[in-house]
Structures are given as C-alpha cells and as structure tokens.
Amino acid sequence: MKFSVLLPTRNRLDLLSYAIETVRRQDYSDWEIIISDNYSEEDIAGYVHSLNDLRIKYFRTEKFIPVTDNWNNALDKSEGDYVIMLGDDDGLMQGYFSVLSRVIAEYGAPDFIYTSAYLYAYPGVIPGCPQGFLRSYSTRKLFQSAQKPFWLEKSKAVELVKHSLNFKVSFDYNMQFSLVSRKLIRGMEKRGSFYQSPYPDYYASNAMMLGADKILVVPQPLVTIGISPKSFGFYYYNDSESKGNEFLKNIPDSNMAHRLEQVVLPGTDMNTSWLLSMETLATNFSERGDVSVNYDRYRLLQICAVFAKAILKKPDALTTVRTLQGRMTKREQVLYGVPLSMMASLSRILSERYRIFLAKLVIFATGSHPRFFSPRIKGKFSTILDVFEQVAPAPDRAEKAG
C-alpha cells in the first residue's frame, strides 16, 4: 500500500525541511512526497535534489497561484492509495504509516480515516505564550474519549456538516486530520476539483463527510499541526487577517461573490471565507435537499466581530460599525445592533483588561467555536521536529471496534 503526502509550500524552506524529515524517518517505506512549490524565491528545488530520494517529487508553479489551486496541483501529481495533506509547518508523528496501514487492512479500507492530532505553537507565535506549547486534540468531543478506532455513523457525519453550515464548528477542518482514499477522491470528481473555495480545507473536510460511506475515527494523535511565525495561524492569532489572506492568495469565485453580495457583511475575512466554502458545499450537494447555508448565523458572527473590535478600540472600528449599521436589517438592528452599541459605548469607561474580557464574551456568545480544554504536554520543543523525536507514540489502539 502506497501513501502520498502532499506538501504545498512557498518560501518556507526551513519549515518544509522539518515536515519532510517527519516523513523520511517513518518506519514504513512505501510513500511519496509531492512538493508543489508555489513560485518560491528560495531554492527549494536545490534542497530536494540534495536529499537524493526518488520518493520526494518536486513540482513548481509558473506563477504565484491561490492556495486552493496549489493544493489541487499537488493532488493531481500524486499516485498513492491513500493521501494526506500537510502544511509545510506540520509533521507526521512516529508510526503514522505503519499504524494506519494496519488499520486500513483490519477495517476493510475505509473511505477516509479521521485521526487525532497535536497542536504545536512555535515559541513567540501566540500572544502570551513566549515558550510556545504542545497540546493534544484528543479531548475533542468527536473522539468520545474512545480508546480504539470506531466507525462514524453516517447520520452523525451529516449532523457535523449541518453544524458547519450553521456556522458552528463541531469537528476540526484541517486536512491533516484526514487520510483519504483514492477511491473517495475519484468518486468526488463529479462535483469538481477535490479542493474548492477560498478555504479548501473547510470545503473538503465537510464534503468528505457527505460523500463518504465508511468513515473511521482513530483517537490516537498521529500528526502535528504547526503554528509558525510564517503560517496563516500566526496572522490569525495576531490580528493580521489581511496579511494572512495575501499569504493564501484567497480569491472568491466572482459569480458566487456577486450572488451573495446582499448577504455579506463587514467583519472578519475568516467568516466570509467560511460562508463561501459552505455556499460551495451547498451548491455541489444540492441534490440532497437537506444542505443549506444559514445566512442569518453568518451575519450574526460578522455583527459580533465588528462590535468586538469596537469594544477593543481597534483602528477604524467606528467606521466599520457605521458601515455595518447601514447594511443591517431592522430585525438585526433591534436584536443585535442596539444592545451591542450600548455595550460598546459603556465599555469606553472600562480598563483594557475588562474590555478584552467583554470582547471575548461577545464572540464566545455566538457559539461558533468550541472551547478547547487540553493540558499542555511537557517538554522543550524548539521546532516541530523536536515534537516528532521527543513525544513517544501513543499505544497502537488498532484493535477491532465492537
């Protein structure tokens, strides 16, 4: 059985080298790495050549293209029976291929396998975390505190997607969680490219939940998702969304953007990209009849985001509030605009500490993202390769599910 590791990259050779090493140091040899270099200025080709490993295949785009196109470019070049997408600041954990090859054999070739993962923040990336951190996603509700793999019922998978369409995150969308069969990838070709929309992971993860019949959940953390000083996560956590979008080169479909012109509100680009991803999903699976986007919920998230920035006294926040108020419906003005405006006005007398608390409370009240309670894993991790080398693999829990 052959595994494909997709590694799209751009100008992050230092991080890419660590990701590659977490694959090369596996105890399973039948794999390929597909590097899709998005027009980097660094000599990534030279580095790959120096590794002298025919399993590592290098491709370069002719110009800087959107992240979604680069992901599809990597996928199109791959040949493996199962495929995982890694960011170039991510990594596999020890035993990834050997554990999952046994799981695939024992469970009769699932359409895709959703594993647990670690979240690793490089030192100095997250405000208030100068030493960085390592946490496990295994406490997420989806894993049900399970100790061994289990089948995700189709009705549960559809329920997860409906939460996404309702702008509530009930499972993590990062593609690193999913090992996808070539069979499922080919079966979804009738709906267009496997990766679509400005946020290809938001789309693909939910599309797989709708399109797959056999979904296996493995609660063992087998990958590490990195947040580095050069990642979109860094821009997001440090309130620099515009730079993050330049990094991804997010370009929405012009026809869809026009169709949703009366729906879209100022707020965060993340929420609007989420909207476009879910609209793409609903369009592609329209024959189901039960897949629709909750525009009202999206608008609530945007309204709260704008007023949260006003509470925090962010630059241009008052201008954005005025623009927002001109586009809100009367119902939204009564339900949200009036109370949030009063809250923003009263917050001016509060100290910065309490304004931060109040702004977080406004966002938390939307219920869009679950609270993430997970103890830090002890250790000193300067890079993601340290995580690979120092964190012992969890026991192999690939026994048959009951």
C-alpha positions in Angstrom: 0.0 0.0 0.0 1.4 3.4 -1.0 0.8 6.6 0.8 1.0 10.1 -0.7 2.0 13.1 1.4 1.0 16.4 -0.3 3.3 19.3 0.7 2.4 22.6 -0.9 4.9 25.3 0.0 6.0 28.8 -0.6 9.2 30.5 0.7 9.3 28.4 3.9 12.2 26.0 3.2 13.3 25.9 6.9 9.9 24.7 7.9 9.5 22.4 4.9 12.7 20.6 5.7 11.2 19.6 9.1 8.0 18.3 7.6 9.9 16.2 5.1 12.1 14.7 7.8 9.0 13.6 9.8 8.1 11.5 6.7 11.6 10.3 5.9 12.0 9.0 9.5 9.0 6.8 9.4 9.3 3.0 9.9 7.4 2.4 6.7 8.9 2.9 3.3 6.2 2.8 0.6 5.4 6.5 0.4 5.8 9.5 -1.8 6.1 13.2 -1.0 4.6 15.6 -3.6 6.1 19.1 -3.2 4.1 21.7 -5.0 6.3 24.8 -4.9 4.1 27.9 -5.3 6.6 30.1 -7.2 9.1 30.4 -4.3 12.1 32.7 -4.3 14.0 30.2 -2.2 16.0 27.3 -3.8 13.6 24.6 -2.8 14.4 22.5 -5.9 18.1 22.5 -4.9 17.2 21.3 -1.4 15.0 18.5 -2.7 17.7 17.4 -5.1 20.3 17.3 -2.3 18.1 14.7 -0.5 18.7 12.3 -3.4 15.4 10.4 -2.6 13.3 9.5 -5.7 10.2 9.2 -3.4 10.3 13.0 -3.0 8.9 14.6 -6.1 9.2 18.3 -6.8 6.9 20.5 -9.0 6.9 24.3 -9.3 4.1 26.5 -10.5 4.7 29.0 -13.3 3.4 31.9 -11.1 2.1 32.6 -7.7 -1.4 30.9 -7.6 -4.2 30.7 -4.9 -3.7 28.1 -2.2 -6.6 26.1 -3.4 -5.1 25.7 -6.9 -1.8 24.7 -5.4 -3.4 22.0 -3.3 -5.1 20.6 -6.3 -1.9 20.8 -8.2 -0.2 18.6 -5.6 -3.1 16.2 -5.5 -3.1 15.8 -9.3 0.6 14.8 -9.2 0.1 12.1 -6.6 -0.3 8.3 -7.1 -0.8 6.8 -3.6 -3.7 4.6 -2.5 -4.2 7.0 0.5 -3.4 10.7 0.6 -2.7 13.1 3.4 -2.3 16.9 3.0 0.3 18.5 5.2 1.1 22.2 5.6 4.8 22.8 5.3 4.9 23.7 9.0 3.2 20.5 10.0 4.5 17.0 10.5 3.7 13.3 10.9 4.2 11.5 14.2 6.2 8.4 14.6 4.5 5.3 13.3 1.9 7.2 11.2 2.1 4.9 8.1 2.6 1.6 10.0 -0.3 2.2 12.3 -2.7 3.3 9.6 -1.7 0.6 7.2 -2.7 -1.9 9.8 -5.9 0.0 10.5 -6.8 0.0 6.8 -6.2 -3.7 6.5 -8.2 -4.6 9.6 -11.2 -2.3 8.9 -11.6 -3.1 5.2 -10.3 0.0 3.5 -12.3 3.0 4.9 -13.1 5.8 2.6 -11.2 8.1 4.9 -9.7 8.0 8.3 -10.0 10.9 10.7 -7.2 10.8 13.3 -6.5 12.9 16.4 -3.5 15.3 16.3 -1.3 17.5 18.3 -1.3 21.3 18.1 2.2 22.8 18.3 2.8 26.6 18.5 6.4 27.7 17.9 7.9 29.9 20.6 6.7 33.5 20.4 3.9 32.9 17.9 0.8 33.1 20.2 0.4 36.2 22.3 1.0 35.3 25.9 2.9 32.1 25.1 6.6 33.1 24.7 7.7 29.5 25.0 5.1 28.1 22.6 3.1 25.0 23.5 2.1 21.5 22.6 -1.4 20.3 23.1 -3.5 17.2 22.1 -6.8 17.4 20.2 -7.8 14.1 21.8 -10.2 15.8 24.2 -12.4 17.0 21.3 -16.0 15.8 21.6 -15.8 13.9 18.3 -13.4 11.4 19.8 -15.8 10.5 22.6 -12.9 9.6 24.9 -12.5 6.5 22.9 -9.5 4.2 23.3 -9.7 2.5 20.0 -10.9 3.2 16.4 -14.7 3.4 15.8 -16.9 3.9 12.8 -18.6 7.3 12.5 -22.3 6.7 11.7 -23.4 8.4 8.5 -26.2 10.3 10.4 -23.6 11.7 12.8 -21.4 12.8 9.8 -24.3 14.6 8.2 -25.1 16.2 11.6 -21.5 17.5 11.8 -21.8 19.1 8.3 -25.1 20.7 9.2 -23.4 22.3 12.2 -20.8 23.7 9.8 -23.5 25.1 7.5 -24.9 26.7 10.7 -21.5 28.3 11.4 -20.8 26.1 14.4 -17.5 24.1 14.4 -18.2 20.5 15.7 -15.1 19.0 14.2 -11.7 20.3 13.1 -11.5 21.0 9.4 -7.7 20.9 8.9 -6.9 18.4 6.2 -4.0 17.0 8.4 -6.7 15.1 10.4 -7.8 13.1 7.4 -6.1 10.3 5.4 -8.2 10.0 2.3 -8.6 7.0 0.0 -8.0 7.4 -3.8 -11.4 5.8 -4.2 -13.2 8.6 -2.4 -11.1 11.2 -4.2 -12.1 9.8 -7.6 -15.7 9.4 -6.5 -16.0 13.1 -5.8 -14.6 14.2 -9.2 -18.2 14.6 -10.5 -18.5 17.6 -8.1 -15.5 19.4 -9.5 -12.0 19.7 -8.0 -11.4 17.9 -4.7 -10.3 21.2 -3.1 -12.6 24.2 -3.7 -13.4 27.6 -2.3 -11.1 30.2 -0.6 -10.8 27.8 2.4 -10.2 24.4 0.7 -10.0 22.5 4.0 -13.3 23.9 5.2 -14.9 22.7 1.9 -13.1 19.3 1.5 -13.5 18.1 5.1 -17.2 18.7 5.0 -17.6 17.3 1.5 -15.9 14.1 2.6 -18.3 13.8 5.5 -21.2 13.9 3.0 -19.6 11.9 0.2 -18.0 9.0 2.2 -19.8 5.9 3.3 -17.1 4.4 5.5 -15.6 6.9 7.9 -13.2 5.6 10.6 -12.2 7.7 13.6 -8.8 6.9 15.2 -8.4 8.7 18.5 -4.6 8.3 18.5 -2.7 11.6 17.8 -0.8 10.7 14.6 0.0 14.2 13.2 1.2 17.5 14.5 -0.4 20.8 13.2 2.1 23.6 13.4 1.6 27.3 14.0 4.7 29.1 13.0 5.8 32.7 12.5 5.1 32.2 8.8 1.7 30.5 9.0 -1.8 31.7 8.4 -2.4 30.8 12.1 0.2 33.3 13.1 -1.6 36.1 11.2 -5.0 35.0 12.6 -3.9 34.9 16.2 -2.0 38.2 15.9 -4.9 40.1 14.3 -3.4 40.4 10.9 -6.0 38.9 8.7 -5.2 40.9 5.6 -1.6 39.6 5.6 -2.9 36.1 6.1 -5.1 36.4 3.0 -2.2 37.7 1.0 -0.3 34.7 2.2 -3.0 32.3 1.0 -4.0 34.5 -2.0 -7.7 33.8 -1.3 -9.7 34.6 -4.4 -13.5 34.0 -4.1 -15.5 32.9 -7.2 -16.7 36.1 -8.7 -20.2 34.8 -9.6 -20.7 33.5 -6.1 -19.5 36.7 -4.6 -21.9 38.6 -6.7 -24.8 36.3 -5.7 -24.0 36.7 -2.0 -23.5 40.5 -2.2 -26.6 41.2 -0.2 -25.6 38.6 2.4 -22.0 39.5 3.1 -21.3 42.0 5.9 -18.1 43.6 7.1 -16.5 41.7 10.0 -13.7 39.1 9.6 -12.5 37.6 6.3 -12.4 34.2 8.0 -16.2 34.2 8.5 -16.7 35.3 4.9 -14.4 32.7 3.5 -16.3 30.2 5.7 -19.5 31.4 4.1 -18.1 31.0 0.6 -16.9 27.5 1.5 -20.3 26.4 2.8 -22.1 28.0 -0.2 -19.8 25.9 -2.5 -20.7 22.8 -0.5 -24.4 23.5 -0.6 -24.2 24.1 -4.4 -22.3 20.9 -5.1 -24.6 18.7 -2.9 -27.9 20.5 -3.8 -29.4 17.2 -4.9 -29.6 16.1 -1.2 -32.2 18.6 -0.4 -31.0 18.9 3.2 -27.9 21.0 2.7 -28.4 24.8 3.1 -26.4 27.7 4.5 -27.7 29.6 7.5 -27.0 33.2 6.3 -28.5 34.7 9.4 -26.0 32.9 11.6 -23.1 34.1 9.4 -24.4 37.7 9.7 -24.6 37.3 13.5 -21.0 36.3 13.6 -20.0 39.3 11.5 -22.0 41.7 13.6 -20.5 40.4 16.8 -17.0 40.6 15.3 -17.4 44.2 14.3 -18.7 45.3 17.7 -16.0 43.2 19.5 -13.4 45.3 17.6 -15.2 48.5 18.6 -15.1 47.4 22.2 -11.3 46.8 21.8 -10.9 50.2 20.2 -9.3 48.8 17.1 -8.3 51.2 14.4 -11.2 52.2 12.0 -13.6 50.2 14.2 -16.1 53.0 14.4 -16.1 53.5 10.7 -16.7 49.8 10.2 -19.6 50.0 12.7 -21.2 52.7 10.7 -20.8 50.7 7.5 -22.3 47.7 9.2 -25.3 49.5 10.7 -26.1 50.8 7.2 -26.4 47.2 5.9 -28.2 45.6 8.9 -31.8 44.7 8.6 -34.3 46.3 11.1 -34.6 43.0 12.9 -30.8 42.8 13.2 -30.7 46.3 14.5 -33.3 45.6 17.2 -31.9 42.2 18.2 -28.2 42.9 18.0 -27.3 46.4 16.9 -28.9 48.3 19.8 -27.6 46.1 22.7 -24.2 45.8 21.2 -24.0 49.5 20.5 -24.8 50.2 24.2 -22.3 47.6 25.3 -19.6 49.2 23.1 -20.4 52.7 24.4 -20.3 51.6 28.1 -17.0 49.7 27.5 -15.2 53.0 27.0 -15.0 53.6 30.7 -13.5 50.2 31.3 -9.9 49.3 31.6 -8.2 47.4 28.8 -8.3 44.2 30.8 -12.1 44.3 31.1 -12.6 45.4 27.5 -10.6 42.4 26.3 -12.8 40.1 28.5 -16.0 41.8 27.2 -14.9 41.4 23.6 -14.1 37.7 24.1 -17.5 37.3 25.7 -19.3 38.8 22.7 -17.5 36.4 20.3 -18.0 33.4 22.7 -21.7 34.0 22.9 -22.1 33.3 19.2 -21.2 29.6 19.9 -19.2 29.4 16.6 -16.2 27.6 18.1 -16.0 25.1 20.9 -13.8 25.9 23.9 -10.6 23.9 23.7 -9.6 22.5 27.1 -6.4 20.4 26.8 -3.4 20.3 29.2 -0.1 21.2 27.8 2.3 18.4 27.1 5.5 18.9 28.9 8.8 19.3 27.0 11.0 21.8 25.3 10.2 21.9 21.6 12.2 24.4 19.6 10.8 23.0 16.3 8.2 20.6 15.1 10.9 18.0 14.6 11.6 18.1 18.3 7.9 17.1 18.8 8.4 14.1 16.4 11.6 13.0 18.2 10.6 13.5 21.8 6.9 12.6 22.1 6.5 8.9 22.3 3.9 7.4 20.1 0.6 6.5 21.8 0.0 2.8 22.2 -1.3 1.2 19.0 -5.0 1.0 19.5 -5.9 -0.5 16.2 -7.9 -3.4 17.7 -11.2 -4.2 16.1 -14.1 -2.0 17.1 -17.0 -3.7 18.8 
